[in-house]
Amino acid sequence: MLPHIQRLYTDNIFTELIKRYGVTNEDVRLLGGFDSYVYEFTKNNATFILKISHSTRRTKNEIHGEMDWLHYLGKHGVPVAKSIPSDEGNLVEVIGENPSYFTAVAYEKAPGQLPTKAVWSEPFFEEWGRITGKLHSLSKSYQAMNPVWKRKEWFEEEHVNLQRYIPVDQKAVIAKSNDLLDRLKSLSRDKDMYGMIHGDLHFHNFHIHGGNITLFDFDDSAYNYFVYDIAVILFYAFFRPLQEADDKKLFIRDFFTSFLKGYRQENDFPIEWLSYLPDFLKLRHLILYVVFLQSVEGQTIEAEDRETMNRLRRVIEEEWPIIDVDFMEIQREGKGE
């Protein structure tokens, strides 16, 4: 948990918030969390997920925006873990006052389980792509029901706040990161390639049941390029696969071929946007670096953490390719059709 949130969170806050859902400490099990506390609870023979967040992470209006986005997607056929109201009928519960307060939201637990090695195959990659494409297709016509619920643009997010988190002596990191952000901000925000996205659509953020995928954890949803969602998926499929491949580059080419096959069943994908994937992969790496710096902010950095920081830093400074694959070449060879 982020240190500044951990310092503010108390047993009284936890007890009061779970009471609003009609459950007690004995009904609730902590699952974990990095910038939110995530719990599981059982009520009326059904299982639910409860997420408690601090206002420095998401305001109550932003949380309402997430609920609105979820409702829209579910209404139009995207399988998502639906939000449920508290006993008072509120989709978002709040304790505390501006500027410092905690929010609580509850969701149905997605059916099935996290993907396993047993499903790590082309049909699974294709379905992953299809669901992603459907989400992006629907995003083109989405508007928040209440304007104050509108989620942030990607460059407004705290995890690209370079001035706050990257030490001033890391001049090369700051310069190269700003160049990257400027390049991406300059891209056209055409509605066919820019809109609300999931933002963290790796395989730990959905369950699979009978071959069907149900999405959850929309906390990082923001207005961004659709290709960023795809970059995140590629990032984790390459670096943290469920099944290690003998040839990782060959695997990611095959993965991407299957993924795009499914994606195109639901959404058109202008091929020229493949050329931007390397920069969006760099954006994902930069965000992970900033998130790491957030996690150690105000603390003594241990040797292991310093080694991690230096490794992440070198990738940015030396502009290493995140995944050294030519995605345009995959298309030129007729793959991904």
C-alpha positions in Angstrom: 0.0 0.0 0.0 1.2 3.5 -0.8 2.7 4.9 2.5 0.7 8.1 2.7 -2.6 6.2 2.3 -1.5 3.5 4.9 -0.9 6.3 7.4 -4.4 7.7 7.1 -6.3 4.4 7.1 -7.7 3.3 10.5 -9.7 0.4 11.9 -12.5 2.8 12.5 -12.7 3.8 8.9 -12.7 0.1 7.8 -15.4 -0.9 10.3 -17.7 2.0 9.4 -17.4 1.4 5.7 -18.1 -2.3 5.8 -21.0 -1.7 8.1 -22.7 0.3 5.3 -22.7 -3.0 3.3 -24.3 -4.9 6.1 -21.2 -7.0 6.9 -18.9 -7.3 9.9 -15.1 -7.9 10.3 -15.7 -11.7 10.4 -17.4 -11.6 6.9 -14.5 -9.8 5.2 -11.1 -11.0 3.9 -8.3 -8.8 2.8 -7.1 -9.7 -0.7 -4.4 -7.0 -1.0 -3.9 -3.8 -3.0 -1.3 -1.3 -3.9 -3.2 2.0 -3.9 -6.6 0.7 -2.7 -7.5 -1.8 -0.1 -9.3 -4.8 -1.8 -11.5 -7.2 0.2 -13.8 -10.1 -0.4 -17.0 -10.7 1.5 -19.9 -13.0 1.4 -23.5 -11.9 1.9 -26.7 -13.8 1.3 -24.7 -16.8 -0.1 -23.1 -14.6 -2.8 -19.5 -13.3 -3.0 -18.6 -9.7 -3.6 -15.5 -7.5 -3.8 -15.1 -4.3 -1.8 -12.6 -1.7 -2.7 -11.6 1.2 -0.3 -9.6 4.1 -1.8 -8.4 7.4 -0.6 -9.3 10.7 -2.3 -5.6 11.3 -3.3 -5.9 8.3 -5.6 -9.5 8.9 -6.9 -12.1 11.5 -6.0 -15.7 10.5 -5.4 -16.6 12.0 -8.8 -14.0 9.9 -10.5 -15.3 6.8 -8.7 -18.8 7.7 -9.9 -17.3 8.0 -13.4 -15.9 4.4 -13.1 -19.3 3.1 -12.1 -21.0 5.0 -15.0 -18.4 3.5 -17.4 -19.0 0.0 -16.0 -22.8 0.4 -16.3 -22.5 1.5 -19.9 -20.2 -1.4 -20.9 -22.4 -3.9 -19.2 -25.6 -2.5 -20.7 -24.0 -2.9 -24.2 -22.8 -6.5 -23.8 -19.3 -6.3 -22.4 -19.0 -8.9 -19.6 -17.9 -6.8 -16.5 -18.0 -7.3 -12.8 -21.1 -5.1 -12.0 -21.1 -2.6 -9.2 -23.7 -3.1 -6.4 -25.2 -0.5 -4.0 -24.6 -0.3 -0.2 -27.5 -1.0 2.1 -28.4 2.7 1.8 -28.6 2.3 -2.0 -25.3 4.2 -2.7 -22.9 3.0 -5.4 -20.2 5.1 -3.8 -19.9 5.4 0.0 -17.8 8.2 1.5 -16.3 8.7 4.9 -14.4 11.9 5.8 -14.5 15.4 4.2 -12.6 17.3 1.5 -9.8 17.2 0.8 -9.1 13.9 2.6 -11.6 11.1 2.6 -12.1 7.5 1.8 -14.5 5.9 -0.6 -15.9 2.4 -0.8 -17.4 0.6 -3.8 -18.6 -3.0 -4.1 -18.8 -5.3 -7.1 -20.1 -8.7 -7.9 -17.2 -11.2 -7.9 -16.5 -12.2 -11.5 -17.3 -15.8 -12.3 -14.5 -18.3 -12.8 -10.9 -17.7 -11.9 -7.8 -15.9 -13.1 -6.4 -17.5 -16.4 -4.1 -20.4 -15.9 -1.5 -22.2 -18.1 -4.3 -24.5 -19.3 -6.0 -21.7 -21.2 -2.8 -20.0 -22.5 -3.4 -20.7 -26.2 -4.5 -19.1 -29.5 -8.2 -19.3 -28.8 -7.8 -17.5 -25.5 -5.6 -14.8 -27.1 -8.2 -14.3 -29.8 -11.0 -14.0 -27.2 -8.9 -11.5 -25.2 -8.5 -9.5 -28.4 -12.3 -9.7 -29.2 -13.3 -8.4 -25.7 -10.7 -5.5 -26.0 -12.0 -4.6 -29.5 -15.6 -4.6 -28.2 -14.7 -2.3 -25.4 -12.9 0.1 -27.7 -15.8 0.0 -30.2 -18.3 1.0 -27.5 -15.9 3.7 -26.2 -16.4 5.7 -29.4 -20.0 6.6 -28.4 -19.6 6.8 -24.6 -20.3 10.0 -22.7 -20.4 10.2 -18.9 -24.0 10.6 -17.7 -22.9 13.5 -15.5 -20.2 15.8 -16.8 -18.5 16.1 -13.3 -18.0 12.3 -13.5 -15.8 12.6 -16.6 -12.5 10.7 -16.0 -9.1 12.2 -16.6 -7.2 12.4 -19.8 -4.2 10.1 -19.6 -1.6 12.9 -19.3 -3.5 14.3 -16.2 -3.0 11.2 -14.2 -0.7 11.3 -11.1 1.5 8.5 -12.5 2.8 10.8 -15.2 3.5 13.6 -12.7 7.3 13.6 -13.5 8.1 16.7 -11.5 6.8 15.3 -8.3 8.2 11.8 -8.4 11.4 11.6 -10.5 14.4 13.0 -8.6 15.7 16.3 -10.1 19.2 14.8 -10.5 17.9 12.2 -13.0 18.1 14.8 -15.8 18.3 12.3 -18.7 15.2 10.4 -17.4 13.2 13.6 -17.1 14.3 14.9 -20.6 13.7 11.6 -22.4 10.4 11.1 -20.6 9.1 14.6 -21.4 10.1 14.0 -25.1 8.0 10.8 -25.0 5.0 12.5 -23.4 5.2 15.4 -25.9 5.3 13.0 -28.9 2.2 11.1 -27.6 0.3 14.3 -26.7 0.8 15.5 -30.3 -1.0 12.5 -31.8 -4.5 13.0 -33.2 -7.3 12.3 -30.8 -9.6 11.0 -33.4 -12.6 9.2 -31.9 -11.7 6.1 -33.8 -8.5 5.7 -31.9 -9.0 7.7 -28.7 -11.5 7.4 -25.9 -12.2 5.7 -22.5 -10.1 2.6 -22.1 -9.6 0.1 -19.4 -5.9 1.1 -18.9 -4.7 -2.1 -17.2 -6.1 -5.0 -19.2 -3.6 -7.7 -18.3 -4.6 -11.2 -17.3 -4.8 -10.5 -13.6 -7.7 -8.1 -14.2 -10.2 -10.6 -15.6 -11.6 -14.0 -14.8 -12.3 -16.8 -17.3 -15.1 -19.2 -17.0 -16.1 -21.7 -19.6 -14.0 -19.8 -22.2 -15.7 -16.6 -21.4 -13.9 -13.5 -20.0 -15.3 -11.2 -17.4 -13.4 -7.9 -16.9 -12.8 -6.1 -13.6 -10.5 -3.5 -11.9 -11.3 -0.4 -14.0 -9.5 1.8 -11.6 -7.0 3.0 -14.2 -9.7 3.8 -16.8 -9.0 7.2 -18.5 -9.2 8.9 -21.8 -6.3 7.5 -23.8 -5.4 6.0 -27.2 -6.8 2.6 -27.7 -3.4 1.4 -28.7 -2.2 2.0 -25.1 -4.6 -0.7 -23.9 -3.0 -3.0 -26.5 0.5 -2.0 -25.4 -0.2 -2.9 -21.8 -1.5 -6.3 -22.9 1.6 -7.0 -25.0 3.8 -5.8 -22.2 2.5 -8.4 -19.7 2.1 -11.2 -22.3 5.8 -10.7 -23.1 7.4 -10.1 -19.6 5.0 -12.1 -17.4 3.5 -14.8 -19.4 1.6 -17.7 -17.9 3.6 -20.1 -20.0 7.2 -19.2 -20.8 8.2 -19.7 -24.5 11.5 -20.9 -25.8 11.5 -18.0 -28.3 9.8 -15.0 -26.7 10.0 -12.9 -29.9 8.3 -15.6 -31.9 5.7 -16.1 -29.2 4.8 -12.4 -29.1 4.4 -12.4 -32.9 2.0 -15.3 -32.7 0.2 -13.9 -29.7 -0.3 -10.6 -31.5 -1.6 -12.3 -34.6 -4.2 -14.2 -32.6 -5.1 -11.1 -30.5 -5.6 -8.9 -33.6 -7.7 -11.6 -35.2 -10.1 -11.4 -32.3 -9.9 -7.6 -32.0 -10.9 -7.0 -35.6 -14.1 -9.0 -35.1 -15.3 -6.1 -33.0 -13.3 -3.0 -34.0 -11.4 -1.6 -36.9 -7.7 -1.0 -36.2 -5.9 1.4 -38.6 -2.7 -0.4 -39.4 -0.5 2.7 -39.2 -1.1 2.8 -35.5 1.1 -0.2 -35.1 4.0 2.1 -35.6 3.2 3.8 -32.4 3.3 0.7 -30.3 7.0 1.1 -29.3 6.3 4.5 -27.8 3.2 3.3 -25.9 5.3 0.4 -24.5 7.8 3.0 -23.3 4.9 4.9 -21.7 3.9 1.7 -19.8 7.5 1.3 -18.6 7.6 5.0 -17.5 4.4 4.6 -15.6 5.8 1.5 -13.8 8.9 3.5 -12.9 6.8 6.4 -11.5 4.6 3.9 -9.6 7.7 2.3 -8.1 9.0 5.8 -7.0 5.6 6.4 -5.4 5.8 3.2 -3.4 9.2 4.2 -1.9 8.4 8.0 -1.5 9.6 9.3 1.9 11.3 6.0 2.8 14.8 4.7 3.0 15.5 2.9 -0.2 16.9 -0.6 0.5 19.6 -2.1 -1.7 17.2 -4.4 -3.6 14.8 -1.5 -4.3 17.7 0.7 -5.4 18.8 -2.0 -7.8 15.2 -2.1 -9.2 15.2 1.6 -9.6 18.5 1.7 -11.4 17.4 -1.0 -13.8 14.1 0.8 -14.6 16.0 4.0 -15.0 18.6 2.7 -17.4 15.9 1.5 -19.8 14.6 5.1 -20.1 18.0 6.8 -20.2 19.4 4.4 -22.8 16.1 4.2 -24.7 16.1 0.5 -24.9 13.3 -1.0 -26.9 10.7 -2.5 -24.5 9.8 -5.4 -26.9 12.3 -5.6 -29.8 9.7 -6.7 -32.4 8.6 -4.9 -35.6 4.8 -5.0 -35.3 4.5 -3.4 -38.7 6.4 -6.2 -40.1 3.9 -8.7 -38.7 1.3 -7.0 -40.7 3.5 -6.8 -43.9 4.0 -10.5 -43.7 0.3 -11.0 -43.8 -0.1 -11.9 -40.1 -2.8 -10.5 -38.0 -5.2 -10.5 -41.0 
